[in-house]
Amino acid sequence: MREAGSRRLVTVIWLAFALFAMPAALRAQSIPGALPESAKALSQGEWPAYAGTYAASRYSPLTQINRDNAKGLHIAWRWKSPDAAIREANPGVGPSFANESTPLMIGGVLYTSTSLSQVAAIDAATGATKWVFDPKIYENGLGLPANLGWLHRGVAYWRNGDDERIVILTAFAQMIALDAKTGKPVRSFGTDGRIDLTEGLRRPVDRNYYTMTSPPVIVRGVIVVGSSVMDWWAKKPSPPGDVRGFDVGSGRLLWTFHTVAQGEEPGADTWQKDSWKDAGNANVWAPMSADEELGYVYLPVSTPTNDYYGGHRPGDGLFGESLVCLDVTTGRKVWHYQLVHHGLWDYDLPAAPSLIDIKVDGRPIKAVAQVTKQAFVYVFDRLTGKPVWPIEEQPVLASSVPGESASKTQPIPSKPAPFDLQGARDDDLIDLSPEIHKEAIDIAKAYDRGGIYTPPSQRGTIQVPGNAGGGSWSGAAIDPETGTLYVGTQRVPTLVTIRKPEPWQGQYDFIGLPQYLPGPRGLPLLKPPFGSIVAIDMNSGEHRWRIPVGRSNAMGSVRRLDIAENLGLPARNWTLVTRTVMIVVQLGYFSAPRFVPEFNLPIRDLHNLDPHLWVYDKTSGEMLAEMELPANATGAPMTYMAGGKQFIVFPVGGGPLVEELIAVSL
């Protein structure tokens, strides 16, 4: 079956929390799936998890920054990453890809990771460093970590009485528990505070192909750990992407969930010809979410090996590209839903699914919403996995690649409607003038193209949305007061060409080579808005509005056309919602890859492009304030109160740019 039915739910024990008065500026209803102490944390203006809470809502009830004073925002402080000193002393360490870590804030202290997997504690009001822990991961002699090299997205916090810990999953796969007060390793955890995450998997793992970038979730005393596995064709068999649960006190392994179903396990029959034996990846590299009242954790699983060719893995391939719900105590699967069958497009589930309580046709539903690279939002009852709105198996095109057996159907949600273009048909191409539109058609007709799920080909297929989305690891923000989901998107096509590998490119029959496909005259290939935010009413499934993000005149190709309308920029953006406003920051751009001999790898350099922070009316999308920044954001913003002020903090820099945290306040 395409959809696994829900199993009998474990008895849910509801904990009663004492009610307490909240300051008027912070009053808000409870946040679904929140941390056990999140009501207290939010009342103090804290940010205790990567996305605010494990509900992955990117929401705060703070109100000090509002529509009336947003134009008064300014930079309060800047914190420079300690990685700079390490690179200066050790030139062979290599550049970071981007500085992507979003800090936590608990008790007046920010906790953040760095691109080199250092951990720092920072005074939340002043930006002064309190302590730095350096695990010296860069001294292992392995060069750059898998996939994008040096990058990291954050840490997790746990507290039991006076025992406060920061947990980081480092590059090259170590888990380290630190005393939150001192930054010293917790010696009773693992071996002197560390656990080697390459150990205990179902086959040996090479660290060059296995790393960590996202923070874990810690629920009911269990640390839930995903991984980042080298994409594409580099290793056969590829490392497994299994998800594991560890005891937060001791570091003892409690359970393992096989993301590629093994042997007699349910789902193994979706791997024809026993291809489950060698299949790898299907890892959870994106952040996860959790409902702590239920004791459930939600896994956004990625594509099995390799991204664009699946002739070696016939069948749908569970649990690749599935949303999987586990009981966090046992690791038992409660339910799953596969969103892409036999993936051929690198359409990993790219972000933590967002927990949201909605009311559909008068019926209250505890829901979970998964945004995807292909610009769908899939919405389920988070207890049972039942779709909130029908999901239809619709026929899609067959593959022309020898040995490939693409799925005959793919699951298409009836609601909400796609939040961006899906396909590279003539009507999807840039149309700023008839001449420009014709030039775009001339570029596109050299390749295979069509609607969503047009399979990659040896001629080359234009994939829209591209492999970076659509939706991306920037995820979505949720307003629990109105039931609105806000998702950022970009129109960046990927040209995927299937060909036989060179001897150094692995042992698969075919591999896929993805690249960006530009449009005419230096313009994007797809029609505007090139980057945008879409607001969706999750009670009805209807779109409310779309606004462009980024000032398109920053692109010389657009500026030369003298177009008054803002078309947005084709770059990832991040959204933060408070009780009063919506706050948005945006990435710059990466240059074309350049080969670096000392690492034997191509590296893309990060550049700034017209960096700003914007404040919007979250109901209408009206821009309330536009603040110029010294650098583009490279990760998600967060907000908190310290010293009587509301701060907004986000990372910037990476590669040739200075890596910093920037704090903004009134």
WOHU-V588859 format. One record per helix or strand of 2 or more residues. SS is the DSSP state (h for helix, s for strand). FROM is the first residue (numbers start at 1). LEN is the number of residues. If there is no record, write none. Layout:
ss:SS from:FROM len:LEN
ss:SS from:FROM len:LEN
//
This chain:
ss:s from:3 len:2
ss:h from:24 len:3
ss:h from:38 len:6
ss:s from:59 len:2
ss:h from:70 len:3
ss:s from:74 len:7
ss:h from:83 len:7
ss:h from:91 len:3
ss:s from:104 len:3
ss:s from:109 len:5
ss:s from:119 len:5
ss:s from:129 len:5
ss:h from:137 len:4
ss:s from:156 len:5
ss:s from:163 len:7
ss:s from:174 len:6
ss:s from:194 len:3
ss:h from:207 len:3
ss:s from:210 len:2
ss:s from:217 len:3
ss:s from:222 len:4
ss:s from:228 len:2
ss:s from:243 len:5
ss:s from:253 len:5
ss:h from:268 len:3
ss:h from:272 len:6
ss:s from:289 len:3
ss:s from:296 len:5
ss:s from:322 len:6
ss:s from:333 len:6
ss:s from:354 len:7
ss:s from:363 len:9
ss:s from:377 len:5
ss:s from:391 len:5
ss:s from:409 len:5
ss:h from:426 len:3
ss:h from:434 len:11
ss:s from:461 len:3
ss:s from:476 len:4
ss:s from:484 len:7
ss:s from:494 len:6
ss:h from:503 len:3
ss:s from:511 len:6
ss:h from:520 len:3
ss:s from:531 len:7
ss:s from:542 len:7
ss:h from:552 len:3
ss:h from:556 len:4
ss:s from:573 len:6
ss:s from:582 len:5
ss:s from:589 len:2
ss:s from:594 len:3
ss:s from:601 len:3
ss:s from:606 len:2
ss:s from:612 len:5
ss:s from:623 len:6
ss:s from:638 len:5
ss:s from:645 len:10
ss:s from:657 len:9
//
